[in-house]
Structures are given as C-alpha cells and as structure tokens.
Amino acid sequence: METTYQSNPILDKLPPHLRQYIKPQNYEDYTAIDQAVWRYVMRKNVDYLSKVAHQSYIEGLQKTGIDIDNIPNMYGMNRILKEIGWAAVAVDGFIPPSAFMEFQAFNVLVIASDIRQLENIEYTPAPDIIHEGAGHAPIIANPEYAEYLRRFGEIGCKAISSAKDYELYEAVRHLSIIKEAEGTPDDEIEKAEKHIEFLQENMGEPSEMALIRNLHWWTVEYGLIGTIEKPQLYGAGLLSSIGESAWCMTDDVKKKPYTLDATYIGFDITKPQPQLFVTPDFAHLSQVLEDFANSMALRTGGLRGLKKVVHSKALGTIELSTGIQISGIFDNLIAYDGKPIYLRTFGPTALAYREKELVGHGTNNHPNGFGSPIGKLKGINLAIEDMGPRDLKAYNIFEGEQVTLEFEGGVIVTGEIITGTRNLKGEIVLITFKDCRVTHDDTVLFLPEWGLYHMAVGEHITSAFNGPADLSSFDLISHEISNTPKKNKKSKEKTVLENYYQQVRDYRNGINSTISRNKVFQEVSKTFPNDWLLSIELYELAKSTNENNLANNILKHLEQVKQNTPKIGQLIDDGLALVNQSVTAQV
C-alpha cells in the first residue's frame, strides 16, 4: 500500500488494515476562513475552559503542540506527541468503531482533518479537526488518562457488533458527510436524521460494541471529572463545542456519578446531551472499563459468546480451552443442555494458537468453512485435552486408528486418525482424519468425499471476540478513501470572500502590511452583509492599533448583523468580548 503520510516508529507498528483509513492532511487545502473558524473556537474555548476544564487540558495544549492561532499540522503534532508515546494520523471521517478503538490500542490518535463550516461553528456531528485535535489530543498528555484510552481501545476493538450496528454506522457516516457538504438541501439532512432516529429506536438488544460505545461516549467524548457539585470537563465533545461546553455546566444538564450503569444509557449524536456522568478521577474510568470487560464474551466465552459471534454476521474468533482459535464468519451452532456442542463457519476460515496462524491452516486450506464438535466424549469424564499418551492409546485416539468418537450431546465423528497437533503444553489441539463422517442425530455435518476433516479439540469455549486471531490470516483491506465531506464547486462569491479573509490573515501575520483594512471592511460589509467573523477579526486589529473610528463602524455593522440573524448574536457578542478582554489585558 502506498504511504500517504509521514510515518514514525509508532505508526510503523500499525497493521495494514488500519493504515487503509489514513489519508494525507493536505494542509494547503485549509482556507483562510477555515483558519479563522479554528482561531475563533480555540480562543473562546481556551478562555472559558481554563476555568472549567480539568487542568490536564490547558497543560496538554502546550505539550501536544496545539496552536490557538493556526490549525495544527499533523507532522508538527507528531514530533511532540512522540515524547509521550503517542502519534496522530488524519483519517477518512467516520471510520468503523472497532478500527477507531484499535488505533487507540496502538497509541494512535485518529483525527478527521476536515474542519466544520462557519455555519456549524458551535457544533457539528461530523468528526473534524477541532473536535479531534483540540478535544482529544490535549487530554492524552495526562498519563493516567492516556493509559485508559489505550486500554479502552485494546478491549473495545474486541467487542462484538451486530449487523444493525453496521447499518447505524453507515447512516451516521452519511449524515456527517452531507451535513458538512456545502449546499446540501435541508430536507435531505432531515431525512438522514430521521433515518438515524428510526435505527436507534429499533436496534433490539444492544451488542457489546453498542454498550462499550456508550461508555466511550460518556467518558472519552462527554465525560466530566471531579464532584457532582463541582465537575470539570475532560470529554472531547465538550472541550471542542463552544456551545455545549457552557450549557453542560448549567442545572439544565443532570449530573450523575459514573458507574457501570452508564453502559445502558444511549445517546443521540444529533442533540445536546440531557445528562452527563462524573468520574471522581481517571483511575475510576479504568475500573469501570475492567468491570464491563468481565461481562464480555472476550472473557466469558461459552454458548452466549458463540451466539454473539453468530449473530454479528461478521468476522470473529472463538477460542477453545486448549487455546486453539478459530477465525471466520460463524453461521451455525448446535447446543445441548445449555452448552455449545458444535460450531461452524462458512467461507474463508483460519486456525491459530496464541494469535499466530497454525501452519497449514490458513484461509487457503479452509476456503469453504470449518466445523468442529466441542466438549467431552460421552461416558468419559476425562476431556481429550487432559488425556496423556496412555489415556489416548486406551481410547484408540492415535495415528492410524479407525475410531468413532461420540461426544456428549450426540455429535459423532467416525474416521481414521492421520495426525494430531499439540500446543506448547503438550495438549492435543487439533486431530486430522481421513475418510471421516460427522453427524448429529439425522444431520450430516461432514462427509468423506469432502476431504480431510480437521477436528479442533476443546472442552469448552473460553473466549469469543470480534476480528481474527491472527491479523495476517485475512485480507482486511476493503476501505476506499473518499472526499469527506464532499466538496461542491466553489462559487465565485465564496472565492472572493476567502480572499478577503486571507488578506486580513496575512496582515495579522505580518506577511502583507499594505492592505487597507477600512477598504476591506467596506467591501465585505457591502458584498457579504451577513458575514460576521471577518468583521470581528477586523475589529480586533482596529482595537489593537487604536483605530477607533473603524472599530465603531464595525460595531454598528455587527449590531445590524445581529438584528438580521439573531441566532448568531451570542457568537458575535462572545467574539467581541474576547477582543475587548485581550486589548484591555495588553494595556
């Protein structure tokens, strides 16, 4: 795969199936309007968050190289992030939840490099660089939180999804694209939002992935820390939203102690959150995470775990008590007395031990699926895996013997044993037969003409989880990078407005000091009467150089803008307040 990003030792460890989501940041694509949006949000956030955010946030801004005046360059961020053992990459908007979490397991912060439009400056459901870079990055400078994030990714990527989870993911991704695409009709956005609402109301029993995403939402995205009476912000969704960061601190938002109960509280990505959870410290987050992990099929296995993998209709892994791991798409199981007695996959399947594929048992060897009984032999208390050489010989379980093995529950395997494969403990994990027939009651499960039969050995299922045991066993490259959000052809008016923003930015940065700011203001106020952000930037320059006439004219213009568009009145007032506060501090 062609590398489209600057790598480093941390990124070098990423497997190919994660690298497929990485795309170049293309820093030159950011317009002066984009830079102004970033600057406004960051100045407002830092001013407010310095009072209400966890102390790690302000400290982290400096440690992670986040600049208030300029959209962060990924390469510059990585030079600093590597000092705390992390890295950052630009990704293709919304990526599958399991991939997002797996990046975290590798100490990699994924950042959607696009930035919200000026119209959505307060909040957008689409991942953007304000949310990711200004929200997530600073907090990971806290070692306790960084370890929680890494551990969350490690556990979360093993969570089993359902088919409905994937449908919801696609719907949310679609909404994020059209909402940030310029010119999308309102009725199309409304239709997409209603579709998401319908899916959320008809998810059925929540999958492990749905539950752990709730935990992720109420901590990593919308978490509060401290006490119920005096909480502080640490969730990236709050740290990056200039509207919700203030609203969440009011009594309108109910504050609850963070416990495992948050697992079952869903969320709506399109609306402000009606309640938030407060953790006493970052260590408590890890404790709740471990409590949840103890309920996952990853640690419990059994019939319930196998059913979850079957229900997911996606690539998953079952691990038996001998340690043998079967990876594939599971489509069938047979149970008896509350226990699984037979499992089956369809399509390419691979066998592994300790996350390493067994030689001769990759997908090329099992292209059409794999099936095996589970459990003890009928009438024999000693499991096959616990049998020593004498025991195996006593029951005719050794090479060259024609044998009939009847398992508890009625699965019968009849054939000639060719060989056995043992694990590091000397336990038999796989027995290979020729001329083999496998049945359960009147159902034929395997016939001699199908070739060699490989029977996995294990008394019970110890673990079930999402994805393959050995990542190299399967071709997991299927994602195609898209333009997210899709860019419509830029209008002439937009190009002209961007040019005005660029002139003001160049003046402030000392690149071009010859422009007439008064002339720019006159032209912008006449041609773009509803644009407010550039006027605030011009007001800042006028105040800093004591050009009172220009400053007063801009104030009059902004008052008119507020009357024409009341909903942006607070944004204008906040911007002006920041300028006045900054100028006063300099005097």
Secondary structure, DSSP 8 states (H G I E B T S, - for coil): ----S---TTGGGS-HHHHTTB----GGG--HHHHHHHHHHHHHHHHHHHHHB-HHHHHHHHHTT--SSS---HHHHHHHHGGGT-EEEEE-SS--HHHHHHHHHTTEEEEE-----GGGSS--SS--HIIIIIIIHHHTTSHHHHHHHHHHHHHHTT----HHHHHHHHHHHHHHHHHHSTT--HHHHHHHHHHHHHHHHT--S--HHHHHHHHHIIIIIT-EEE-SSSEEE--HHHHT-TTHHHHTTSTTSEEEE--GGGGG----TTS--SEEEEESSHHHHHHHHHHHHTTSHHHH-HHHHHHHHHHHTSEEEEEETTSEEEEEEEEEEEEETTEEEEEEEEEEEEEEETTEE-TT-STTTSTT--EEE-S-BTT--S-GGG--HHHHHHTT-STT-EEEEEBTTSEEEEEEEEEEEE-TTS-EEEEEEEEEEEEETTEEEE-GGG--EEEE--SSEEEEEES-SSGGGS---------SS------HHHHHHHHHHHHHHHHHTTS---S-HHHHHHHHHHH-TT--HHHHHHHHHHHHTT-HHHHHHHHHHHHHHHHH-GGGHHHHHHHHHHHHHHHHHH-
